[in-house]
């Protein structure tokens, strides 16, 4: 008999991420420039959290 495991991913981001992205996009458009990918990756690593949660047996999403 196969065992079924349900894992849910919780993705959260900091409240300041979207204002940061909108401001960055504004200045990139204003100066016709591309964002520095390394700096953007560092900001995203600080702002986004992903957590895997094993759901209890018998629990159903809905």
VOZAKE-741086 format. One line per 10 residues: number of its first residue (from 1); for each residue z, x negated, y negated of C-alpha. Coordinates in pm, 1 decimal, padded with zeros to 6 digits. Layout:
NUM	Z,X,Y ~ ...;
END
This chain:
1	00000.0,00000.0,00000.0 ~ -00098.4,-00136.2,-00340.8 ~ 00155.4,-00169.9,-00615.4 ~ 00052.9,-00051.8,-00958.7 ~ 00191.9,-00223.8,-01264.9 ~ 00127.4,-00091.8,-01613.7 ~ 00142.8,-00335.5,-01901.0 ~ 00121.1,-00226.3,-02262.7 ~ 00029.6,-00464.6,-02543.1 ~ 00213.9,-00419.5,-02870.9;
11	00026.0,-00567.0,-03164.7 ~ 00207.6,-00584.7,-03495.7 ~ 00115.2,-00742.8,-03823.1 ~ 00310.1,-00829.2,-04134.1 ~ 00301.1,-00587.7,-04427.4 ~ 00142.7,-00853.2,-04650.2 ~ -00157.5,-00924.6,-04425.5 ~ -00390.6,-00653.8,-04555.3 ~ -00329.4,-00727.3,-04927.1 ~ -00390.1,-01095.2,-04846.3;
21	-00718.8,-01019.9,-04668.8 ~ -00840.6,-00788.1,-04946.1 ~ -00753.4,-01044.9,-05213.0 ~ -00923.6,-01321.8,-05015.6 ~ -01236.5,-01108.1,-04972.7 ~ -01238.7,-01029.9,-05345.9 ~ -01224.0,-01396.0,-05447.2 ~ -01480.5,-01498.4,-05186.4 ~ -01719.5,-01236.1,-05322.9 ~ -01640.8,-01330.4,-05682.7;
31	-01714.9,-01700.0,-05631.5 ~ -01979.0,-01656.3,-05355.4 ~ -01770.6,-01873.7,-05123.1 ~ -01660.5,-01871.0,-04761.2 ~ -01290.6,-01874.7,-04669.7 ~ -01142.4,-02184.3,-04509.5 ~ -01127.9,-02084.5,-04142.1 ~ -00838.8,-02319.1,-04057.9 ~ -00618.9,-02178.7,-04334.6 ~ -00711.8,-01822.8,-04240.4;
41	-00622.6,-01890.2,-03875.6 ~ -00281.2,-02027.8,-03979.4 ~ -00213.3,-01715.9,-04188.0 ~ -00319.9,-01487.0,-03902.6 ~ -00099.3,-01675.2,-03656.5 ~ 00199.3,-01617.3,-03884.2 ~ 00117.3,-01252.6,-03957.4 ~ 00016.3,-01111.4,-03617.1 ~ 00250.9,-01072.4,-03321.2 ~ 00138.9,-00964.3,-02974.6;
51	00388.7,-00870.9,-02706.2 ~ 00323.9,-00759.6,-02348.8 ~ 00562.7,-00489.2,-02228.4 ~ 00585.9,-00384.0,-01867.2 ~ 00631.5,-00009.6,-01858.9 ~ 00886.2,00146.1,-01629.1 ~ 00763.5,00275.7,-01299.5 ~ 00664.5,00639.0,-01326.5 ~ 00629.6,00631.8,-01705.3 ~ 00307.3,00777.2,-01835.7;
61	00148.5,00725.4,-02173.1 ~ 00038.9,01024.2,-02368.0;
END
